[in-house]
Structures are given as C-alpha cells and as structure tokens.
Amino acid sequence: MHYQITENKLVRKNAVRFENIRYCYGDVCAVQNVNFFVPHGKLTALVGPNGGGKSTIIKLMSGFFKPNEGEIIIEDDSTIGYVAQGFNFDETFPITVKQVVLTGTLDKSIRPFRKYTKKQKQKADKAIEKVGLQGFENRGVNQLSGGQLKRVIIARALASDSQILVLDEPDSNLDVEAEKELYTLLENLKEIKTIVVASHHIDYILDIADNAIYVNRTTQNYNNPKALREKLKEGMVL
C-alpha cells in the first residue's frame, strides 16, 4: 500500500494524480482501478450515479481516507481546501460570517486565546469579497440562506490559501437560483484556483468544467465534458 504526497517534476502540469487506487469499506470496495489526473488551474468535475464513489474519491483526495492500494500524488507544497456536502457546525450557534471565514486562516497548532492578526483579517475580508458577500461580514450565519451559507464555507476554504479547492456536492439542498449563483462563482474561481467538484447536476457542472471524470466504482476520463453530458442525457450506460 502506498499513499504519497510528494513533488514529481514529470507531472508538474498536474495538481493531483490518482494511480491504481482502490478503497474499501470493510469487505466492500467503494472504488477500484481508479486512474485520473487533475490539471493545474482547471475545474475538474466528478459525476456519476449516487453510491458510485464520488464522495469517496473526494475524501481520498482531501486526505481523510488512505487508499488500500495505489498512489495519490499531490504536487509539493500544494494544500487542499475541503468543502463538505453538509455543514459541520451548529448553524444556530451565534457566530458571524467573518468569524467563520477567519477560522480558515488558522494553522493546525492550538493556541488558546490568541487573537487574529491583521493579515488574517485581511485574508478573511478578501475571501468574503471573492464569494460576493461584502456587507455580510457581521451577519449571523443563522440569518443566511442555504446558498449564502455555502458561499461562507467556500470563503473559509479560500481564506486558508489552499491551492486546490475540493467540493463534495456543493449544490445539494440549494434552490435553482442558488445553484446558478454557486456555479457562476465556481466558474470565476477557476481563474485563480485548481477546483475539483463532485456533483450529480450534470447540466450545470459539465457546462463550466474543463475536464470530467465519470465515477461508478472505477473512473473514465473525458477531456470534453459537454460530450459526456450528451451521452448521459441520451441514457448511455458507461
């Protein structure tokens, strides 16, 4: 078993590469024979049926899981900002938008009672601006819509200065208008970040993606996401 995060000069054009990955939950293998790469500065879409392994691949990429077999190569010094499908905090807790985003600037060391620096506050302000939530800095998260709250979580990931942004079905539980706003945001963000998005909404994600990966226990790579969308709409089983 190999799990490697390292620099590989031969794959410098790729931010992430999966090589012969297999991951199992006990005796049941969620994904196997997984081979794909994520190019720098592009938006890569993961699409496929529910239960096909999209979230498993996202968690493998983000470092939450380690593969049973194969190798995951992430370019040296690249960090990943993970945006979960749900919210991993109590939305009723009295915390503001800026306070949530500021937590993205924290390092892994625990420093009780330490105040945020001016630089950290500037990072948070910049991230909030990027997701279009200027003027919401002091608003409680319990006062936000689902789409606005999702943008707060994306801003938190941006504030971490991660080079790679990985999102697990960010469009879940959003209304149509919020979905459109989300994908407009992601299309703009791909100008400054490498982005990986798992989604089952093929109309939106495959329209803005630069390349796509079809996930159903294993993976198939598509350099033309729109062609994959047409195949899926035609009911083609891949």
Phi and psi in degrees as a GROMACS rama.xvg file:
@    title "Ramachandran Plot"
@    xaxis  label "Phi"
@    yaxis  label "Psi"
@TYPE xy
-131.909  134.436  HIS-2
-135.612  114.148  TYR-3
-129.969  131.098  GLN-4
-118.652  107.524  ILE-5
-153.264  173.952  THR-6
-93.6979  132.578  GLU-7
-133.305  103.69  ASN-8
-64.8947  -22.2868  LYS-9
-74.6215  -20.1538  LEU-10
-117.461  34.8359  VAL-11
-59.3505  -27.3469  ARG-12
-74.7495  -11.3198  LYS-13
-107.033  136.093  ASN-14
-79.1077  -37.6228  ALA-15
-141.431  144.124  VAL-16
-139.549  131.736  ARG-17
-103.351  129.92  PHE-18
-126.287  109.641  GLU-19
54.2564  48.1704  ASN-20
-83.5647  136.445  ILE-21
-132.428  134.052  ARG-22
-138.352  130.956  TYR-23
-124.824  144.131  CYS-24
-97.0246  96.1837  TYR-25
66.7066  -123.458  GLY-26
-88.7664  -5.54094  ASP-27
-102.88  120.591  VAL-28
-87.4744  119.653  CYS-29
-74.9933  -42.8544  ALA-30
-142.114  149.737  VAL-31
-155.666  158.195  GLN-32
52.7391  42.6536  ASN-33
-90.844  120.606  VAL-34
-138.011  118.221  ASN-35
-165.727  168.168  PHE-36
-131.937  154.733  PHE-37
-113.25  113.062  VAL-38
-73.1512  151.102  PRO-39
-61.9926  141.878  HIS-40
64.3636  24.2325  GLY-41
-126.182  166.049  LYS-42
-105.711  118.839  LEU-43
-107.336  127.637  THR-44
-102.359  134.994  ALA-45
-106.439  117.672  LEU-46
-129.281  160.459  VAL-47
153.866  176.666  GLY-48
-68.4665  157.945  PRO-49
-60.273  135.45  ASN-50
81.8911  4.37263  GLY-51
-80.4443  -14.1875  GLY-52
117.386  8.00007  GLY-53
-61.0563  -49.1272  LYS-54
-66.1759  -34.4096  SER-55
-61.7255  -43.9763  THR-56
-64.5952  -40.0796  ILE-57
-59.9843  -44.1291  ILE-58
-70.4482  -33.2953  LYS-59
-64.1923  -45.0223  LEU-60
-64.3063  -36.0296  MET-61
-82.5843  -6.7036  SER-62
91.3106  4.92469  GLY-63
-74.8623  -32.43  PHE-64
-116.123  153.046  PHE-65
-116.432  136.251  LYS-66
-68.3279  150.378  PRO-67
-73.5917  -31.6728  ASN-68
-143.286  155.488  GLU-69
96.4701  -174.547  GLY-70
-137.581  133.432  GLU-71
-111.48  120.774  ILE-72
-110.811  121.747  ILE-73
-119.704  131.844  ILE-74
-53.5806  139.342  GLU-75
-53.3241  135.682  ASP-76
74.5806  -3.34056  ASP-77
-79.3989  135.998  SER-78
-117.879  158.638  THR-79
-115.946  129.117  ILE-80
-98.3016  115.799  GLY-81
-99.0909  130.535  TYR-82
-117.506  111.104  VAL-83
-73.7074  162.892  ALA-84
-65.1468  -41.7722  GLN-85
-107.445  -174.561  GLY-86
-103.323  127.206  PHE-87
-95.9001  35.3005  ASN-88
-147.959  162.666  PHE-89
-74.5338  112.422  ASP-90
-68.4727  -13.3376  GLU-91
-90.457  -6.76846  THR-92
-66.8605  136.952  PHE-93
-74.0252  82.9783  PRO-94
-135.282  143.65  ILE-95
-91.1994  168.314  THR-96
-55.9433  -49.5961  VAL-97
-65.9364  -35.7084  LYS-98
-64.3605  -38.7527  GLN-99
-64.8228  -46.4791  VAL-100
-65.7591  -36.094  VAL-101
-60.0352  -31.0572  LEU-102
-63.8283  -21.4538  THR-103
-69.6129  -16.6157  GLY-104
-88.1829  -6.17947  THR-105
-76.4328  144.124  LEU-106
-88.2231  -175.876  ASP-107
-78.0132  -16.6959  LYS-108
-75.5997  145.348  SER-109
-95.2718  120.375  ILE-110
-129.981  88.4434  ARG-111
-57.5186  139.691  PRO-112
67.0017  10.1286  PHE-113
-75.3362  135.433  ARG-114
-85.0499  154.051  LYS-115
-71.6493  142.354  TYR-116
-81.8951  168.975  THR-117
-60.9379  -39.4583  LYS-118
-64.5856  -41.0131  LYS-119
-63.7393  -40.9953  GLN-120
-65.6132  -36.4303  LYS-121
-67.2731  -39.3582  GLN-122
-60.8914  -43.2425  LYS-123
-63.7126  -44.3152  ALA-124
-61.0224  -41.1596  ASP-125
-66.3816  -40.7559  LYS-126
-65.9627  -40.7819  ALA-127
-62.4935  -39.402  ILE-128
-64.946  -40.5645  GLU-129
-62.5252  -32.0841  LYS-130
-94.5802  5.87444  VAL-131
76.4205  31.9318  GLY-132
-114.113  27.0719  LEU-133
-58.1581  137.744  GLN-134
92.8683  -9.84046  GLY-135
-103.216  4.78612  PHE-136
-53.0275  -41.1526  GLU-137
-100.127  10.4849  ASN-138
-84.3645  139.732  ARG-139
-68.1283  143.258  GLY-140
-65.2271  -22.3945  VAL-141
-75.7265  -2.49936  ASN-142
-102.059  3.46524  GLN-143
-96.7589  155.237  LEU-144
-76.7622  169.121  SER-145
-60.0418  -40.1959  GLY-146
-67.0731  -40.1445  GLY-147
-66.3  -40.8559  GLN-148
-64.6539  -37.7863  LEU-149
-62.3771  -38.7771  LYS-150
-66.9324  -32.9035  ARG-151
-61.9613  -43.5211  VAL-152
-66.6151  -36.0543  ILE-153
-66.345  -41.179  ILE-154
-61.4535  -38.2734  ALA-155
-60.1785  -42.4828  ARG-156
-66.4377  -38.9172  ALA-157
-64.6736  -36.5328  LEU-158
-65.8802  -18.1928  ALA-159
-77.7002  -6.06948  SER-160
65.4356  22.4761  ASP-161
-67.4655  141.041  SER-162
-79.4692  -24.4453  GLN-163
-120.065  128.523  ILE-164
-109.383  121.362  LEU-165
-119.399  122.704  VAL-166
-123.853  129.781  LEU-167
-101.401  103.295  ASP-168
43.7437  61.7406  GLU-169
-66.208  -15.2625  PRO-170
-89.9237  3.26606  ASP-171
-67.4101  137.971  SER-172
64.1206  24.7791  ASN-173
-108.427  148.122  LEU-174
-77.3842  172.529  ASP-175
-59.8521  -43.8573  VAL-176
-65.4887  -40.4499  GLU-177
-65.8092  -36.078  ALA-178
-61.1542  -45.558  GLU-179
-61.0251  -42.8604  LYS-180
-63.8157  -39.7095  GLU-181
-61.9015  -46.7016  LEU-182
-73.5665  -27.56  TYR-183
-64.1834  -42.4032  THR-184
-60.8518  -47.5263  LEU-185
-63.8134  -36.8713  LEU-186
-62.9317  -37.6232  GLU-187
-71.9732  -38.3506  ASN-188
-69.1016  -24.7744  LEU-189
-68.1196  -9.52213  LYS-190
-72.7295  -21.1273  GLU-191
-122.43  -10.4935  ILE-192
-135.262  156.558  LYS-193
-84.8765  127.843  THR-194
-125.692  135.948  ILE-195
-124.323  126.474  VAL-196
-128.986  124.103  VAL-197
-92.4831  128.382  ALA-198
-154.58  152.425  SER-199
-107.674  3.87946  HIS-200
-94.9931  85.879  HIS-201
-68.5536  -27.9644  ILE-202
-62.5173  -43.009  ASP-203
-79.1554  -54.347  TYR-204
-69.3704  -38.3731  ILE-205
-76.9697  -12.3003  LEU-206
-77.6013  -28.9747  ASP-207
-107.513  -10.0122  ILE-208
-72.4288  149.786  ALA-209
-90.0209  -29.9972  ASP-210
-152.999  163.464  ASN-211
-137.654  152.531  ALA-212
-127.641  120.006  ILE-213
-87.6913  123.87  TYR-214
-115.673  118.758  VAL-215
-152.227  79.2862  ASN-216
72.8271  -34.6744  ARG-217
-131.172  -169.914  THR-218
-131.832  148.45  THR-219
-129.081  134.551  GLN-220
-99.6795  139.593  ASN-221
-132.408  119.387  TYR-222
-78.4773  -14.725  ASN-223
-119.054  90.5768  ASN-224
-59.8599  -34.6274  PRO-225
-66.5281  -33.9795  LYS-226
-66.2642  -39.2183  ALA-227
-63.6483  -40.9341  LEU-228
-58.9079  -43.1471  ARG-229
-65.8962  -38.9697  GLU-230
-62.263  -42.5748  LYS-231
-68.0532  -37.054  LEU-232
-67.0803  -31.138  LYS-233
-76.3634  -4.30635  GLU-234
84.0281  14.7702  GLY-235
-67.9794  129.107  MET-236
-88.8988  121.596  VAL-237
